[in-house]
């Protein structure tokens, strides 16, 4: 889950503003009694307003800086499940957690439009890599299920399982929801997978190692939470709106 790193900063600013307000009041009380109460109130109000304005500007800048893509060096495509043209001018790699509500938000609100506008038109090559977070008990089992679907039916089956997992969570509820293993088995049967082969794959060390490699590569790319994206050589963090991704991709297409 992608953490909002600005939340604690904003809370700190609010408390700081309160503290400064108290200091201003204390200072104002020391002003010569020759000042009228009206002038005193005006001075306090101006001081508070100036401080609040400066802090709002600082918060705005911090948010803008946090949302800016960061440069990364390296090829993080690996041999993971992908859709689109491998020779497309833009490669977009998602490091994701199937149980992460923000990953589901990206799936629900941005992915389908990106697929229609960019992936299906040959402009973007999209790679999905696993980045299950330790505190999501259902994330690794879901990643294993998707990898085992791919083992039997290639990338097409992988993304069918990918869609079933996220769509299944939409039916279960909002936010972080459990992914029951019986649901993963049900999806495998619905996809027509050989269940003995699926079970053998699911319990294999090779699948566990593949997922760990994805996690290691994600960390190497600078991913700190999910979802994280590498778009060509830029790291994007969080479930950004479609327009945000569109702007980055369009800029890459004009290079």
N, C-alpha and C positions, 0 to 999 in steps of 0.2 A: 504494500500500500504506500502510495506516495504521500509523504508527510508535508504538511504546509509549514514550511520553515519560517514563514513570516508571522505566524500566530503569536508565538512567545514574544517576538520583537514588538508587535503592536500592543500586547498587554503591558509590556514593560514601559512603553511610551505613555500609556494611559496613567499608570501609577506615577510615572515621572512628572506628568503634567499636573497631577494632584499635589505632588510634593512641591513643585515649583510654585503652584498657586498659593500653597500655604506659606512658602518663603516670602512671596511677594506681599502677602497680607501682613506678615510679621514686619517686613521692611517698611511697609507703608505706615504702620503704626508708630514707627520711630521718627517719621517725618515731622518737621516742626509744626506745632499746633497752629501756626499762622496760615497753613494751607487749609482751604475750605474742604468740607466733606465731599463736595461735588468734585473738586479737583482730585481728591484722594481716590474716589471711586473710579474716576476716569483713568487715572494713572494705573490703577490695579487692572482695570479692564483691558487697557492697551497692552500692558505687559503680558497678561495671560493670552490675549489674542495673538500677539506676535510669537510667543512660544509655541502655541498650538499650531499656527500656520507653518512654522519652521519644521515641526515634527511631522505634520501631514505631508509636507514636501519630501522629507526624508523617507517616510514610509512608502510614498509613491515611487520614489527612485529605487528603493530596495526591492519593491515588487517588480518593477520593470527590469532591473538587473537579474533578479531570480528567474524571470521568464525568458531571458535571452538564451538562445542556444549557445552551447560551449563547444569549442573546437576539440576534436578527438583525432587521434592518429591510429590507423590500423584497419585491417579488414576483418569485420566481425560477422560475416555472413555464415561461415562454416558450411556444413552440409545439411542444415536444418530445413524443415518444411517451408516451402515458399510457393507463392503464386505470382504470375506475371511473367514478363519477358526478362530473362537473366541479363540481356544486353541493354535493358532500359537505361536511360541517362541518369535516373535517380534510383538509388537503393534505400529502402526504408526497412530498418530492422526493429522489431518490437521485442523487448524483454518483458515477459508478462507472467502473471500469476492467475491461474484460472479462478481462484477464490477471491481475488482482490476486487472490491466493489468499484474502484476507479478504473480497473482494466475492463470491467463490464461496462462502465460508462463510456469508455472509448469505443468498445464494440458496438454499443447501442446507438451512440450519437455521432461518431466520426468515421468508423471503419467502412461501413457500407457505402457511404458517399465517396470516400477515398477510393474504394474498389471500383465503383462505377466510373468515376471521373479520371482516374489516373492509372490504376492497376490494369483494368480491363482494356484500356486504350494503349497499353504498351509504354507508358511514360514512367511508371514506377514498378520496380521489382520489390515485392514485399516478402520479408522473411520473419517467421515467428520463432522465437527462442524462449525456452522455459527459464523462469526466474521465481520459483516458488519460495515464498517467505516462510520462515520456520514456524511462525505462530498461526499459520493457516494449515490446519490439519488435512484439509481436503485438497490442497494445491498440488502436492507431489503425486498422490494417487491419480488425480486428473491428468497431470502431465504424462504419467506413465501410460494411461489409457490412450491418450492421443498419439504418443509415440508407437504404441503397439498397433493402433489402427493403421498408422503409416507403414508399419512393417508388412502388413498384409495387402494394403491397397495404395501405397504411395502417398504423395502429397495431397491428392484429391480426397482420399479417405481421412487423412489427418485433419483437413479443414472441415470436413463433414462432422467429425467428432468434436473439433474445436467449436463449431457452431452449436451443436447439441448441448455441450456443457454450459455455454453461456446462456443459451435460450432456456435451458432447464432451470438455471438459477433465477432467471426472470420470472418463471412460474412459481418458484418457491418463496420469493419475497424480495424486499429491498435490502440494501446494505450487504454486509457479509453474511452469507448463508452457507450451511454445510453442504458438502457434495457427497451424498451417500454412495458407498462403493457399489451397492446394488443398482443404483442409477447408471453408473459407468458400465456395468455389465449389461444392463438393458439397452443402452445406446449401442454397445458392441453388437448385440443380437440384431438390433434394428438396422445396422449397417451391413448385416449379413456376414460378419466375421466368423471364422472358425474359432469357437470358444476354447477349445483345448490349446490351440496355438496362442490365442490371446492370453490365456492364463499363464502359459509357460513364459511368454514374453514379459508379462506384467511382473513376474517374480524374478526376472533375470538381473544379474549384476550389470550387464552391458547397458541396459536401459537406465539404471540408476547412475552409472558412470556418465552417460550422455547428458543427463540432466545436470549433474555436477559440473560438467564442462561448460554448459550454457551459463550456469551461475558464475563460474570463474571468469568467463569472457565478459559477462555483463559488468562485473566488478572492475575488470581491467579497462572497460570502456568508460567507467565512471558512474555507472548506474547505482543509485543509492536506494531507490524505492521503485514501486511499480505503478503504472507502466513506465518504462523508460525506452527511448527511441534513439537510434542512430540513423540520421538521414544524411547520406553521403558521409561527410566528415563532421557532422554537427550532432551534439547530444542534446536531446529535448527531454525534459522531465515532466511527467504528469499527464493526466487525461485532458489535454488541451482541446479547445473547440475545433471544429473542422476548418474554420477560416484561418486559424493559426497555422495548421499544417499546410493548408493551401498556399499561404504566403511564402512559407519556406520552400515548398516544392517548386512553385512558380519561379522563385528567385534562382533555384538550382537549374531549372530548365533553360534559363536565359544565359547561363554562363557559357 
